[in-house]
Amino acid sequence: MPLDNQNNNPVTFVTSTLGNGVSGVTKTVGGVVGAGGRGVGQTITGMTGSAGKPLGDAIEALGNGVEGGAKNIGDGVENAGKGKKDFWK
């Protein structure tokens, strides 16, 4: 079976490993921040009722935005580590 250079390139192995590691950490942190934001937002809404709902909703949205952004960055880093072109799309 012939071996291609991309699969045996130590630089590719290192960048792929680093990309996967950084991607995993970034996505995990984003998930934790997102879940925390949703929890705090729902708690504020639950404690204050309709008076605090706008603030609770805003905190939830902020947490969701951080989570989504971290996922996109993590996906881009992972794709870059794999050597994919147009990895930020």
PyMOL Python script that loads the backbone (N, CA, C, O; Angstrom):
from pymol import cmd

cmd.read_pdbstr("""\
ATOM      1  N   MET A   1       0.855  -1.166   0.000  1.00  0.00           N
ATOM      2  CA  MET A   1       0.000   0.000   0.000  1.00  0.00           C
ATOM      3  C   MET A   1       0.903   1.232   0.000  1.00  0.00           C
ATOM      4  O   MET A   1       1.751   1.372   0.882  1.00  0.00           O
ATOM      5  N   PRO A   2       0.737   2.119  -0.967  1.00  0.00           N
ATOM      6  CA  PRO A   2       1.579   3.316  -1.001  1.00  0.00           C
ATOM      7  C   PRO A   2       1.198   4.277   0.118  1.00  0.00           C
ATOM      8  O   PRO A   2       0.037   4.379   0.515  1.00  0.00           O
ATOM      9  N   LEU A   3       2.185   4.956   0.598  1.00  0.00           N
ATOM     10  CA  LEU A   3       1.970   5.942   1.652  1.00  0.00           C
ATOM     11  C   LEU A   3       2.094   7.331   1.055  1.00  0.00           C
ATOM     12  O   LEU A   3       3.048   7.615   0.331  1.00  0.00           O
ATOM     13  N   ASP A   4       1.147   8.188   1.350  1.00  0.00           N
ATOM     14  CA  ASP A   4       1.285   9.549   0.846  1.00  0.00           C
ATOM     15  C   ASP A   4       1.992  10.407   1.892  1.00  0.00           C
ATOM     16  O   ASP A   4       1.991  10.084   3.080  1.00  0.00           O
ATOM     17  N   ASN A   5       2.585  11.485   1.441  1.00  0.00           N
ATOM     18  CA  ASN A   5       3.392  12.319   2.323  1.00  0.00           C
ATOM     19  C   ASN A   5       2.578  13.023   3.394  1.00  0.00           C
ATOM     20  O   ASN A   5       3.090  13.275   4.484  1.00  0.00           O
ATOM     21  N   GLN A   6       1.339  13.342   3.112  1.00  0.00           N
ATOM     22  CA  GLN A   6       0.549  14.090   4.078  1.00  0.00           C
ATOM     23  C   GLN A   6       0.304  13.259   5.340  1.00  0.00           C
ATOM     24  O   GLN A   6       0.330  13.802   6.445  1.00  0.00           O
ATOM     25  N   ASN A   7       0.071  11.970   5.197  1.00  0.00           N
ATOM     26  CA  ASN A   7      -0.197  11.132   6.365  1.00  0.00           C
ATOM     27  C   ASN A   7       1.057  10.832   7.168  1.00  0.00           C
ATOM     28  O   ASN A   7       0.954  10.476   8.342  1.00  0.00           O
ATOM     29  N   ASN A   8       2.226  10.962   6.582  1.00  0.00           N
ATOM     30  CA  ASN A   8       3.465  10.654   7.276  1.00  0.00           C
ATOM     31  C   ASN A   8       4.254  11.893   7.658  1.00  0.00           C
ATOM     32  O   ASN A   8       5.368  11.777   8.168  1.00  0.00           O
ATOM     33  N   ASN A   9       3.713  13.050   7.428  1.00  0.00           N
ATOM     34  CA  ASN A   9       4.408  14.294   7.710  1.00  0.00           C
ATOM     35  C   ASN A   9       4.299  14.595   9.205  1.00  0.00           C
ATOM     36  O   ASN A   9       3.191  14.750   9.718  1.00  0.00           O
ATOM     37  N   PRO A  10       5.438  14.681   9.916  1.00  0.00           N
ATOM     38  CA  PRO A  10       5.359  14.951  11.359  1.00  0.00           C
ATOM     39  C   PRO A  10       4.758  16.317  11.677  1.00  0.00           C
ATOM     40  O   PRO A  10       4.129  16.485  12.722  1.00  0.00           O
ATOM     41  N   VAL A  11       4.942  17.292  10.792  1.00  0.00           N
ATOM     42  CA  VAL A  11       4.358  18.618  11.023  1.00  0.00           C
ATOM     43  C   VAL A  11       2.835  18.524  10.982  1.00  0.00           C
ATOM     44  O   VAL A  11       2.151  19.129  11.808  1.00  0.00           O
ATOM     45  N   THR A  12       2.313  17.776  10.037  1.00  0.00           N
ATOM     46  CA  THR A  12       0.862  17.585   9.938  1.00  0.00           C
ATOM     47  C   THR A  12       0.338  16.909  11.199  1.00  0.00           C
ATOM     48  O   THR A  12      -0.709  17.289  11.725  1.00  0.00           O
ATOM     49  N   PHE A  13       1.063  15.915  11.678  1.00  0.00           N
ATOM     50  CA  PHE A  13       0.640  15.221  12.900  1.00  0.00           C
ATOM     51  C   PHE A  13       0.590  16.183  14.083  1.00  0.00           C
ATOM     52  O   PHE A  13      -0.379  16.183  14.843  1.00  0.00           O
ATOM     53  N   VAL A  14       1.620  16.996  14.240  1.00  0.00           N
ATOM     54  CA  VAL A  14       1.685  17.934  15.366  1.00  0.00           C
ATOM     55  C   VAL A  14       0.594  18.993  15.250  1.00  0.00           C
ATOM     56  O   VAL A  14      -0.097  19.277  16.228  1.00  0.00           O
ATOM     57  N   THR A  15       0.432  19.579  14.063  1.00  0.00           N
ATOM     58  CA  THR A  15      -0.585  20.627  13.920  1.00  0.00           C
ATOM     59  C   THR A  15      -1.986  20.047  14.092  1.00  0.00           C
ATOM     60  O   THR A  15      -2.866  20.700  14.653  1.00  0.00           O
ATOM     61  N   SER A  16      -2.194  18.835  13.616  1.00  0.00           N
ATOM     62  CA  SER A  16      -3.500  18.201  13.787  1.00  0.00           C
ATOM     63  C   SER A  16      -3.767  17.931  15.257  1.00  0.00           C
ATOM     64  O   SER A  16      -4.869  18.183  15.744  1.00  0.00           O
ATOM     65  N   THR A  17      -2.776  17.424  15.963  1.00  0.00           N
ATOM     66  CA  THR A  17      -2.937  17.135  17.387  1.00  0.00           C
ATOM     67  C   THR A  17      -3.182  18.408  18.179  1.00  0.00           C
ATOM     68  O   THR A  17      -4.083  18.461  19.016  1.00  0.00           O
ATOM     69  N   LEU A  18      -2.384  19.431  17.916  1.00  0.00           N
ATOM     70  CA  LEU A  18      -2.584  20.704  18.608  1.00  0.00           C
ATOM     71  C   LEU A  18      -3.938  21.315  18.260  1.00  0.00           C
ATOM     72  O   LEU A  18      -4.641  21.824  19.133  1.00  0.00           O
ATOM     73  N   GLY A  19      -4.296  21.261  16.980  1.00  0.00           N
ATOM     74  CA  GLY A  19      -5.586  21.810  16.552  1.00  0.00           C
ATOM     75  C   GLY A  19      -6.748  21.122  17.237  1.00  0.00           C
ATOM     76  O   GLY A  19      -7.689  21.780  17.680  1.00  0.00           O
ATOM     77  N   ASN A  20      -6.689  19.805  17.328  1.00  0.00           N
ATOM     78  CA  ASN A  20      -7.763  19.066  17.992  1.00  0.00           C
ATOM     79  C   ASN A  20      -7.816  19.385  19.481  1.00  0.00           C
ATOM     80  O   ASN A  20      -8.898  19.508  20.056  1.00  0.00           O
ATOM     81  N   GLY A  21      -6.642  19.518  20.107  1.00  0.00           N
ATOM     82  CA  GLY A  21      -6.609  19.837  21.537  1.00  0.00           C
ATOM     83  C   GLY A  21      -7.159  21.217  21.833  1.00  0.00           C
ATOM     84  O   GLY A  21      -7.998  21.384  22.719  1.00  0.00           O
ATOM     85  N   VAL A  22      -6.685  22.206  21.089  1.00  0.00           N
ATOM     86  CA  VAL A  22      -7.160  23.582  21.294  1.00  0.00           C
ATOM     87  C   VAL A  22      -8.647  23.674  20.976  1.00  0.00           C
ATOM     88  O   VAL A  22      -9.395  24.363  21.670  1.00  0.00           O
ATOM     89  N   SER A  23      -9.065  22.986  19.939  1.00  0.00           N
ATOM     90  CA  SER A  23     -10.475  22.989  19.558  1.00  0.00           C
ATOM     91  C   SER A  23     -11.340  22.426  20.683  1.00  0.00           C
ATOM     92  O   SER A  23     -12.370  23.003  21.032  1.00  0.00           O
ATOM     93  N   GLY A  24     -10.919  21.311  21.238  1.00  0.00           N
ATOM     94  CA  GLY A  24     -11.689  20.688  22.312  1.00  0.00           C
ATOM     95  C   GLY A  24     -11.799  21.580  23.538  1.00  0.00           C
ATOM     96  O   GLY A  24     -12.874  21.710  24.124  1.00  0.00           O
ATOM     97  N   VAL A  25     -10.687  22.196  23.924  1.00  0.00           N
ATOM     98  CA  VAL A  25     -10.703  23.090  25.083  1.00  0.00           C
ATOM     99  C   VAL A  25     -11.592  24.296  24.817  1.00  0.00           C
ATOM    100  O   VAL A  25     -12.380  24.693  25.676  1.00  0.00           O
ATOM    101  N   THR A  26     -11.467  24.878  23.632  1.00  0.00           N
ATOM    102  CA  THR A  26     -12.268  26.059  23.291  1.00  0.00           C
ATOM    103  C   THR A  26     -13.753  25.740  23.320  1.00  0.00           C
ATOM    104  O   THR A  26     -14.545  26.503  23.874  1.00  0.00           O
ATOM    105  N   LYS A  27     -14.133  24.617  22.727  1.00  0.00           N
ATOM    106  CA  LYS A  27     -15.545  24.234  22.710  1.00  0.00           C
ATOM    107  C   LYS A  27     -16.051  23.925  24.116  1.00  0.00           C
ATOM    108  O   LYS A  27     -17.194  24.241  24.444  1.00  0.00           O
ATOM    109  N   THR A  28     -15.213  23.312  24.946  1.00  0.00           N
ATOM    110  CA  THR A  28     -15.618  23.005  26.318  1.00  0.00           C
ATOM    111  C   THR A  28     -15.844  24.274  27.118  1.00  0.00           C
ATOM    112  O   THR A  28     -16.856  24.404  27.807  1.00  0.00           O
ATOM    113  N   VAL A  29     -14.913  25.205  27.034  1.00  0.00           N
ATOM    114  CA  VAL A  29     -15.059  26.478  27.752  1.00  0.00           C
ATOM    115  C   VAL A  29     -16.309  27.213  27.270  1.00  0.00           C
ATOM    116  O   VAL A  29     -17.070  27.750  28.076  1.00  0.00           O
ATOM    117  N   GLY A  30     -16.515  27.233  25.963  1.00  0.00           N
ATOM    118  CA  GLY A  30     -17.711  27.880  25.422  1.00  0.00           C
ATOM    119  C   GLY A  30     -18.987  27.232  25.926  1.00  0.00           C
ATOM    120  O   GLY A  30     -19.954  27.922  26.249  1.00  0.00           O
ATOM    121  N   GLY A  31     -18.990  25.904  25.995  1.00  0.00           N
ATOM    122  CA  GLY A  31     -20.167  25.193  26.501  1.00  0.00           C
ATOM    123  C   GLY A  31     -20.448  25.495  27.962  1.00  0.00           C
ATOM    124  O   GLY A  31     -21.600  25.656  28.365  1.00  0.00           O
ATOM    125  N   VAL A  32     -19.382  25.571  28.754  1.00  0.00           N
ATOM    126  CA  VAL A  32     -19.544  25.882  30.181  1.00  0.00           C
ATOM    127  C   VAL A  32     -20.073  27.304  30.363  1.00  0.00           C
ATOM    128  O   VAL A  32     -20.991  27.536  31.151  1.00  0.00           O
ATOM    129  N   VAL A  33     -19.490  28.249  29.631  1.00  0.00           N
ATOM    130  CA  VAL A  33     -19.952  29.641  29.726  1.00  0.00           C
ATOM    131  C   VAL A  33     -21.396  29.754  29.246  1.00  0.00           C
ATOM    132  O   VAL A  33     -22.201  30.458  29.856  1.00  0.00           O
ATOM    133  N   GLY A  34     -21.725  29.068  28.158  1.00  0.00           N
ATOM    134  CA  GLY A  34     -23.094  29.112  27.644  1.00  0.00           C
ATOM    135  C   GLY A  34     -24.093  28.540  28.632  1.00  0.00           C
ATOM    136  O   GLY A  34     -25.146  29.131  28.870  1.00  0.00           O
ATOM    137  N   ALA A  35     -23.766  27.392  29.206  1.00  0.00           N
ATOM    138  CA  ALA A  35     -24.670  26.774  30.182  1.00  0.00           C
ATOM    139  C   ALA A  35     -24.800  27.650  31.423  1.00  0.00           C
ATOM    140  O   ALA A  35     -25.890  27.799  31.975  1.00  0.00           O
ATOM    141  N   GLY A  36     -23.681  28.229  31.858  1.00  0.00           N
ATOM    142  CA  GLY A  36     -23.726  29.123  33.017  1.00  0.00           C
ATOM    143  C   GLY A  36     -24.589  30.343  32.758  1.00  0.00           C
ATOM    144  O   GLY A  36     -25.371  30.756  33.614  1.00  0.00           O
ATOM    145  N   GLY A  37     -24.442  30.917  31.573  1.00  0.00           N
ATOM    146  CA  GLY A  37     -25.248  32.083  31.208  1.00  0.00           C
ATOM    147  C   GLY A  37     -26.729  31.763  31.170  1.00  0.00           C
ATOM    148  O   GLY A  37     -27.558  32.540  31.643  1.00  0.00           O
ATOM    149  N   ARG A  38     -27.052  30.609  30.601  1.00  0.00           N
ATOM    150  CA  ARG A  38     -28.466  30.211  30.575  1.00  0.00           C
ATOM    151  C   ARG A  38     -28.991  29.988  31.990  1.00  0.00           C
ATOM    152  O   ARG A  38     -30.107  30.396  32.310  1.00  0.00           O
ATOM    153  N   GLY A  39     -28.197  29.348  32.828  1.00  0.00           N
ATOM    154  CA  GLY A  39     -28.624  29.094  34.206  1.00  0.00           C
ATOM    155  C   GLY A  39     -28.835  30.372  34.994  1.00  0.00           C
ATOM    156  O   GLY A  39     -29.842  30.520  35.686  1.00  0.00           O
ATOM    157  N   VAL A  40     -27.888  31.298  34.894  1.00  0.00           N
ATOM    158  CA  VAL A  40     -28.020  32.575  35.616  1.00  0.00           C
ATOM    159  C   VAL A  40     -29.211  33.357  35.074  1.00  0.00           C
ATOM    160  O   VAL A  40     -29.990  33.922  35.842  1.00  0.00           O
ATOM    161  N   GLY A  41     -29.349  33.388  33.758  1.00  0.00           N
ATOM    162  CA  GLY A  41     -30.471  34.117  33.157  1.00  0.00           C
ATOM    163  C   GLY A  41     -31.813  33.559  33.590  1.00  0.00           C
ATOM    164  O   GLY A  41     -32.730  34.314  33.912  1.00  0.00           O
ATOM    165  N   GLN A  42     -31.932  32.246  33.599  1.00  0.00           N
ATOM    166  CA  GLN A  42     -33.192  31.622  34.013  1.00  0.00           C
ATOM    167  C   GLN A  42     -33.458  31.829  35.497  1.00  0.00           C
ATOM    168  O   GLN A  42     -34.605  31.981  35.916  1.00  0.00           O
ATOM    169  N   THR A  43     -32.391  31.834  36.287  1.00  0.00           N
ATOM    170  CA  THR A  43     -32.546  32.083  37.724  1.00  0.00           C
ATOM    171  C   THR A  43     -33.046  33.501  37.969  1.00  0.00           C
ATOM    172  O   THR A  43     -33.958  33.714  38.767  1.00  0.00           O
ATOM    173  N   ILE A  44     -32.452  34.461  37.288  1.00  0.00           N
ATOM    174  CA  ILE A  44     -32.885  35.862  37.449  1.00  0.00           C
ATOM    175  C   ILE A  44     -34.343  36.012  37.033  1.00  0.00           C
ATOM    176  O   ILE A  44     -35.128  36.654  37.730  1.00  0.00           O
ATOM    177  N   THR A  45     -34.698  35.424  35.910  1.00  0.00           N
ATOM    178  CA  THR A  45     -36.083  35.502  35.446  1.00  0.00           C
ATOM    179  C   THR A  45     -37.022  34.831  36.447  1.00  0.00           C
ATOM    180  O   THR A  45     -38.090  35.365  36.749  1.00  0.00           O
ATOM    181  N   GLY A  46     -36.636  33.684  36.955  1.00  0.00           N
ATOM    182  CA  GLY A  46     -37.473  32.969  37.915  1.00  0.00           C
ATOM    183  C   GLY A  46     -37.643  33.715  39.226  1.00  0.00           C
ATOM    184  O   GLY A  46     -38.720  33.686  39.822  1.00  0.00           O
ATOM    185  N   MET A  47     -36.593  34.379  39.677  1.00  0.00           N
ATOM    186  CA  MET A  47     -36.645  35.088  40.958  1.00  0.00           C
ATOM    187  C   MET A  47     -37.396  36.414  40.872  1.00  0.00           C
ATOM    188  O   MET A  47     -38.056  36.828  41.825  1.00  0.00           O
ATOM    189  N   THR A  48     -37.287  37.068  39.730  1.00  0.00           N
ATOM    190  CA  THR A  48     -37.850  38.418  39.624  1.00  0.00           C
ATOM    191  C   THR A  48     -39.136  38.480  38.815  1.00  0.00           C
ATOM    192  O   THR A  48     -39.809  39.511  38.795  1.00  0.00           O
ATOM    193  N   GLY A  49     -39.476  37.403  38.159  1.00  0.00           N
ATOM    194  CA  GLY A  49     -40.691  37.396  37.352  1.00  0.00           C
ATOM    195  C   GLY A  49     -40.541  38.264  36.120  1.00  0.00           C
ATOM    196  O   GLY A  49     -39.459  38.370  35.543  1.00  0.00           O
ATOM    197  N   SER A  50     -41.636  38.879  35.727  1.00  0.00           N
ATOM    198  CA  SER A  50     -41.629  39.657  34.486  1.00  0.00           C
ATOM    199  C   SER A  50     -40.743  40.896  34.583  1.00  0.00           C
ATOM    200  O   SER A  50     -40.259  41.386  33.563  1.00  0.00           O
ATOM    201  N   ALA A  51     -40.524  41.409  35.798  1.00  0.00           N
ATOM    202  CA  ALA A  51     -39.688  42.599  35.947  1.00  0.00           C
ATOM    203  C   ALA A  51     -38.236  42.308  35.547  1.00  0.00           C
ATOM    204  O   ALA A  51     -37.580  43.161  34.949  1.00  0.00           O
ATOM    205  N   GLY A  52     -37.742  41.138  35.863  1.00  0.00           N
ATOM    206  CA  GLY A  52     -36.354  40.806  35.556  1.00  0.00           C
ATOM    207  C   GLY A  52     -36.174  40.010  34.280  1.00  0.00           C
ATOM    208  O   GLY A  52     -35.050  39.657  33.921  1.00  0.00           O
ATOM    209  N   LYS A  53     -37.277  39.721  33.585  1.00  0.00           N
ATOM    210  CA  LYS A  53     -37.190  38.900  32.371  1.00  0.00           C
ATOM    211  C   LYS A  53     -36.272  39.495  31.309  1.00  0.00           C
ATOM    212  O   LYS A  53     -35.493  38.745  30.719  1.00  0.00           O
ATOM    213  N   PRO A  54     -36.315  40.792  31.031  1.00  0.00           N
ATOM    214  CA  PRO A  54     -35.402  41.331  30.011  1.00  0.00           C
ATOM    215  C   PRO A  54     -33.925  41.116  30.372  1.00  0.00           C
ATOM    216  O   PRO A  54     -33.115  40.786  29.506  1.00  0.00           O
ATOM    217  N   LEU A  55     -33.584  41.300  31.635  1.00  0.00           N
ATOM    218  CA  LEU A  55     -32.207  41.075  32.061  1.00  0.00           C
ATOM    219  C   LEU A  55     -31.849  39.592  31.978  1.00  0.00           C
ATOM    220  O   LEU A  55     -30.775  39.233  31.497  1.00  0.00           O
ATOM    221  N   GLY A  56     -32.744  38.743  32.444  1.00  0.00           N
ATOM    222  CA  GLY A  56     -32.510  37.299  32.364  1.00  0.00           C
ATOM    223  C   GLY A  56     -32.340  36.828  30.931  1.00  0.00           C
ATOM    224  O   GLY A  56     -31.455  36.025  30.635  1.00  0.00           O
ATOM    225  N   ASP A  57     -33.187  37.326  30.045  1.00  0.00           N
ATOM    226  CA  ASP A  57     -33.090  36.970  28.623  1.00  0.00           C
ATOM    227  C   ASP A  57     -31.774  37.464  28.020  1.00  0.00           C
ATOM    228  O   ASP A  57     -31.160  36.771  27.208  1.00  0.00           O
ATOM    229  N   ALA A  58     -31.346  38.658  28.417  1.00  0.00           N
ATOM    230  CA  ALA A  58     -30.095  39.206  27.888  1.00  0.00           C
ATOM    231  C   ALA A  58     -28.898  38.370  28.336  1.00  0.00           C
ATOM    232  O   ALA A  58     -27.988  38.118  27.546  1.00  0.00           O
ATOM    233  N   ILE A  59     -28.893  37.943  29.583  1.00  0.00           N
ATOM    234  CA  ILE A  59     -27.793  37.114  30.078  1.00  0.00           C
ATOM    235  C   ILE A  59     -27.787  35.760  29.378  1.00  0.00           C
ATOM    236  O   ILE A  59     -26.726  35.244  29.029  1.00  0.00           O
ATOM    237  N   GLU A  60     -28.966  35.185  29.173  1.00  0.00           N
ATOM    238  CA  GLU A  60     -29.057  33.927  28.424  1.00  0.00           C
ATOM    239  C   GLU A  60     -28.519  34.105  27.008  1.00  0.00           C
ATOM    240  O   GLU A  60     -27.757  33.268  26.523  1.00  0.00           O
ATOM    241  N   ALA A  61     -28.909  35.182  26.349  1.00  0.00           N
ATOM    242  CA  ALA A  61     -28.462  35.434  24.974  1.00  0.00           C
ATOM    243  C   ALA A  61     -26.954  35.629  24.923  1.00  0.00           C
ATOM    244  O   ALA A  61     -26.299  35.156  23.995  1.00  0.00           O
ATOM    245  N   LEU A  62     -26.403  36.316  25.906  1.00  0.00           N
ATOM    246  CA  LEU A  62     -24.955  36.506  25.965  1.00  0.00           C
ATOM    247  C   LEU A  62     -24.245  35.163  26.111  1.00  0.00           C
ATOM    248  O   LEU A  62     -23.264  34.899  25.416  1.00  0.00           O
ATOM    249  N   GLY A  63     -24.734  34.321  27.007  1.00  0.00           N
ATOM    250  CA  GLY A  63     -24.152  32.987  27.170  1.00  0.00           C
ATOM    251  C   GLY A  63     -24.236  32.170  25.903  1.00  0.00           C
ATOM    252  O   GLY A  63     -23.277  31.490  25.536  1.00  0.00           O
ATOM    253  N   ASN A  64     -25.374  32.228  25.229  1.00  0.00           N
ATOM    254  CA  ASN A  64     -25.545  31.499  23.966  1.00  0.00           C
ATOM    255  C   ASN A  64     -24.596  32.026  22.894  1.00  0.00           C
ATOM    256  O   ASN A  64     -24.044  31.254  22.110  1.00  0.00           O
ATOM    257  N   GLY A  65     -24.411  33.345  22.867  1.00  0.00           N
ATOM    258  CA  GLY A  65     -23.505  33.944  21.883  1.00  0.00           C
ATOM    259  C   GLY A  65     -22.061  33.523  22.114  1.00  0.00           C
ATOM    260  O   GLY A  65     -21.341  33.211  21.165  1.00  0.00           O
ATOM    261  N   VAL A  66     -21.639  33.515  23.366  1.00  0.00           N
ATOM    262  CA  VAL A  66     -20.275  33.076  23.685  1.00  0.00           C
ATOM    263  C   VAL A  66     -20.102  31.612  23.298  1.00  0.00           C
ATOM    264  O   VAL A  66     -19.079  31.231  22.729  1.00  0.00           O
ATOM    265  N   GLU A  67     -21.099  30.797  23.606  1.00  0.00           N
ATOM    266  CA  GLU A  67     -21.018  29.372  23.277  1.00  0.00           C
ATOM    267  C   GLU A  67     -20.928  29.161  21.765  1.00  0.00           C
ATOM    268  O   GLU A  67     -20.110  28.372  21.293  1.00  0.00           O
ATOM    269  N   GLY A  68     -21.760  29.858  21.018  1.00  0.00           N
ATOM    270  CA  GLY A  68     -21.741  29.730  19.556  1.00  0.00           C
ATOM    271  C   GLY A  68     -20.434  30.219  18.956  1.00  0.00           C
ATOM    272  O   GLY A  68     -19.881  29.592  18.053  1.00  0.00           O
ATOM    273  N   GLY A  69     -19.941  31.352  19.467  1.00  0.00           N
ATOM    274  CA  GLY A  69     -18.666  31.879  18.977  1.00  0.00           C
ATOM    275  C   GLY A  69     -17.510  30.934  19.267  1.00  0.00           C
ATOM    276  O   GLY A  69     -16.654  30.713  18.410  1.00  0.00           O
ATOM    277  N   ALA A  70     -17.483  30.375  20.473  1.00  0.00           N
ATOM    278  CA  ALA A  70     -16.420  29.441  20.836  1.00  0.00           C
ATOM    279  C   ALA A  70     -16.480  28.189  19.969  1.00  0.00           C
ATOM    280  O   ALA A  70     -15.443  27.640  19.597  1.00  0.00           O
ATOM    281  N   LYS A  71     -17.696  27.732  19.645  1.00  0.00           N
ATOM    282  CA  LYS A  71     -17.823  26.556  18.775  1.00  0.00           C
ATOM    283  C   LYS A  71     -17.266  26.856  17.385  1.00  0.00           C
ATOM    284  O   LYS A  71     -16.557  26.034  16.803  1.00  0.00           O
ATOM    285  N   ASN A  72     -17.590  28.032  16.859  1.00  0.00           N
ATOM    286  CA  ASN A  72     -17.082  28.398  15.532  1.00  0.00           C
ATOM    287  C   ASN A  72     -15.561  28.502  15.525  1.00  0.00           C
ATOM    288  O   ASN A  72     -14.907  28.039  14.590  1.00  0.00           O
ATOM    289  N   ILE A  73     -15.000  29.109  16.566  1.00  0.00           N
ATOM    290  CA  ILE A  73     -13.542  29.206  16.653  1.00  0.00           C
ATOM    291  C   ILE A  73     -12.928  27.819  16.780  1.00  0.00           C
ATOM    292  O   ILE A  73     -11.939  27.509  16.115  1.00  0.00           O
ATOM    293  N   GLY A  74     -13.511  26.992  17.627  1.00  0.00           N
ATOM    294  CA  GLY A  74     -13.014  25.630  17.790  1.00  0.00           C
ATOM    295  C   GLY A  74     -13.060  24.832  16.500  1.00  0.00           C
ATOM    296  O   GLY A  74     -12.120  24.105  16.180  1.00  0.00           O
ATOM    297  N   ASP A  75     -14.144  24.965  15.763  1.00  0.00           N
ATOM    298  CA  ASP A  75     -14.252  24.274  14.469  1.00  0.00           C
ATOM    299  C   ASP A  75     -13.185  24.772  13.503  1.00  0.00           C
ATOM    300  O   ASP A  75     -12.574  23.977  12.788  1.00  0.00           O
ATOM    301  N   GLY A  76     -12.958  26.091  13.478  1.00  0.00           N
ATOM    302  CA  GLY A  76     -11.936  26.656  12.593  1.00  0.00           C
ATOM    303  C   GLY A  76     -10.544  26.177  12.944  1.00  0.00           C
ATOM    304  O   GLY A  76      -9.758  25.843  12.058  1.00  0.00           O
ATOM    305  N   VAL A  77     -10.231  26.141  14.234  1.00  0.00           N
ATOM    306  CA  VAL A  77      -8.908  25.670  14.673  1.00  0.00           C
ATOM    307  C   VAL A  77      -8.742  24.196  14.325  1.00  0.00           C
ATOM    308  O   VAL A  77      -7.680  23.780  13.862  1.00  0.00           O
ATOM    309  N   GLU A  78      -9.779  23.414  14.544  1.00  0.00           N
ATOM    310  CA  GLU A  78      -9.717  21.991  14.220  1.00  0.00           C
ATOM    311  C   GLU A  78      -9.491  21.780  12.722  1.00  0.00           C
ATOM    312  O   GLU A  78      -8.660  20.965  12.323  1.00  0.00           O
ATOM    313  N   ASN A  79     -10.226  22.508  11.910  1.00  0.00           N
ATOM    314  CA  ASN A  79     -10.075  22.387  10.461  1.00  0.00           C
ATOM    315  C   ASN A  79      -8.698  22.863  10.004  1.00  0.00           C
ATOM    316  O   ASN A  79      -8.103  22.273   9.102  1.00  0.00           O
ATOM    317  N   ALA A  80      -8.194  23.920  10.618  1.00  0.00           N
ATOM    318  CA  ALA A  80      -6.853  24.404  10.278  1.00  0.00           C
ATOM    319  C   ALA A  80      -5.806  23.353  10.624  1.00  0.00           C
ATOM    320  O   ALA A  80      -4.864  23.132   9.863  1.00  0.00           O
ATOM    321  N   GLY A  81      -5.971  22.715  11.763  1.00  0.00           N
ATOM    322  CA  GLY A  81      -5.051  21.657  12.156  1.00  0.00           C
ATOM    323  C   GLY A  81      -5.073  20.474  11.216  1.00  0.00           C
ATOM    324  O   GLY A  81      -4.073  19.771  11.068  1.00  0.00           O
ATOM    325  N   LYS A  82      -6.201  20.252  10.585  1.00  0.00           N
ATOM    326  CA  LYS A  82      -6.318  19.159   9.614  1.00  0.00           C
ATOM    327  C   LYS A  82      -5.818  19.572   8.234  1.00  0.00           C
ATOM    328  O   LYS A  82      -5.773  18.757   7.312  1.00  0.00           O
ATOM    329  N   GLY A  83      -5.445  20.837   8.101  1.00  0.00           N
ATOM    330  CA  GLY A  83      -4.940  21.317   6.819  1.00  0.00           C
ATOM    331  C   GLY A  83      -6.024  21.602   5.806  1.00  0.00           C
ATOM    332  O   GLY A  83      -5.746  21.676   4.609  1.00  0.00           O
ATOM    333  N   LYS A  84      -7.260  21.763   6.263  1.00  0.00           N
ATOM    334  CA  LYS A  84      -8.351  22.055   5.325  1.00  0.00           C
ATOM    335  C   LYS A  84      -8.252  23.492   4.842  1.00  0.00           C
ATOM    336  O   LYS A  84      -7.927  24.402   5.606  1.00  0.00           O
ATOM    337  N   LYS A  85      -8.534  23.676   3.578  1.00  0.00           N
ATOM    338  CA  LYS A  85      -8.576  25.036   3.030  1.00  0.00           C
ATOM    339  C   LYS A  85      -9.896  25.681   3.391  1.00  0.00           C
ATOM    340  O   LYS A  85     -10.897  25.002   3.616  1.00  0.00           O
ATOM    341  N   ASP A  86      -9.885  27.003   3.443  1.00  0.00           N
ATOM    342  CA  ASP A  86     -11.091  27.767   3.791  1.00  0.00           C
ATOM    343  C   ASP A  86     -11.647  27.337   5.140  1.00  0.00           C
ATOM    344  O   ASP A  86     -12.858  27.192   5.306  1.00  0.00           O
ATOM    345  N   PHE A  87     -10.744  27.134   6.110  1.00  0.00           N
ATOM    346  CA  PHE A  87     -11.166  26.598   7.402  1.00  0.00           C
ATOM    347  C   PHE A  87     -11.960  27.570   8.249  1.00  0.00           C
ATOM    348  O   PHE A  87     -12.543  27.160   9.253  1.00  0.00           O
ATOM    349  N   TRP A  88     -12.006  28.850   7.882  1.00  0.00           N
ATOM    350  CA  TRP A  88     -12.779  29.803   8.673  1.00  0.00           C
ATOM    351  C   TRP A  88     -14.190  29.978   8.155  1.00  0.00           C
ATOM    352  O   TRP A  88     -14.938  30.803   8.681  1.00  0.00           O
ATOM    353  N   LYS A  89     -14.568  29.236   7.152  1.00  0.00           N
ATOM    354  CA  LYS A  89     -15.923  29.368   6.607  1.00  0.00           C
ATOM    355  C   LYS A  89     -16.863  28.431   7.309  1.00  0.00           C
ATOM    356  O   LYS A  89     -18.051  28.396   6.990  1.00  0.00           O
TER     357      LYS A  89
END
""", "prot")
cmd.dss("prot")
cmd.show_as("cartoon", "prot")
cmd.util.cbc("prot")
cmd.orient("prot")
